[in-house]
Amino acid sequence: MTWKKIFKFMVLLIGILLANLVTIWVDNYMLTYKWKFPPHVFTWIGMAVVIVIYYPLFTHIDKWATKAGDKFLRAGKKLAGREIGTIIAFLSALLILFYFYGREWFQVNVFTSFFKSL
């Protein structure tokens, strides 16, 4: 497996996690309005919002992953060399997403929770 394919895979993982997190936030926001509409109307609205979020993601993910992968390569190369810099950028993005998922799911700082458990 070439480094470019590995980088593209890492970008795809980050993209999936980010899209899911954004969807969770939009869902939570949308659900605050669910009692302002009849259930059948709100359900159609909610389904439309999901399509608006995921349709571009699924139709353009390969193009976006390739562009982001190239940017990752350039940024990583400037930071600490091609491979190490990209891995650092990937792990940083993953840790940021880890923080936001922990905030969303448990309303806590998961890093603090982790260090307290040690």
N, C-alpha and C positions, 0 to 999 in steps of 0.2 A: 504494500500500500504506500502510495507516495504521500509526501507531506501535504501537498495541495489537497488531496482527498481527505486527509485527516483534518486539516483546517476547515474544509467545507463541512465535514461532519460535525465538528465542534460548533461552528456557526449555526448549523441546523438545530443542534440541541438547545443552544441558547435561544434561538428563534421560537422553538416550540414552547419552551418554558415561559418566555416572555409573552407570547400570544395567549397562553393559558392564564397567566397572571392578569393580563389586561382584561380578558374575558371575565374572570372572577370579579374584578373591580366593577366592570360594566354591569354584570349580573346583580351585584349587591346594590349598585346605584339604581338600576331599573326596578329592583324589587321594592324599593322604598315607595314607588308609585303604583304598586299592584292593586291597591284598594281604591284607586281613583278611577279605575276602568272596570267594566264587567270582565269576568275571567276570560271569556272567549276573545275579547278585543285585546286584552293585555297579552294573552298567549301569542296571538298573531304578531303583535308589536315586538315581543321578546324574541320570537323566532326570526323576525326580520333583522333585528340587531345582531343576532348570532351570525346570520348570513353576511351582513355588512362587514363584520370583523373577520370571519374565516374565508370568505370567497377570495379576497385579494391575496391572503396568505397562501392558500392552496394553489392558486393559479400562477403566482409569481415567486414562490419560495425558492425554486432552483436559481432563478436569475438573481434574487436578492442574496441568496447564500453565496453565490459566486462572487458578486460584488463585495459583500462583506468579508468573504474569505480573502480576497485580494487586499482589502484595506487592513485586515488582521495581519497579513503577511508583511505589508509595508510598515505598519505601526510596530509590530513585534520586532522586525528587523532593526528599526531605529532604537528601540528600547534596550534590547539585550541580545541581539542576534535573531536570526530567523526563527529557529525552533523554540528556543527558550523564551523569547519575548512573546511569541504567540501563545505559548502554554501559560505564561503569566497573565496575559490579557484574558484568556479563556477562564482560568481559575478565578480571576478577579470578578468577571461577569457572573460566574456561577455562584460565588460567595455573596454578591450583591443580591442576586435572585433568591438565594437561600434565606437571606435576611428578610426580604419582602414576603416570601412565602410563610415564614415563621410568624411575622407580624399579622398576616392575613388569617392564617389558620388558628393561631394560638394567642394573638394579641400580646406577645412577649418578644423580647430581643433574644433570638435563639443562640447568639454568641455568648451572651451573659449566662443563659441557662446552661450552655455547654461547659463553660469554665467553672460554674458553681458545682456542676456534677463531678468535676475532676477533684 
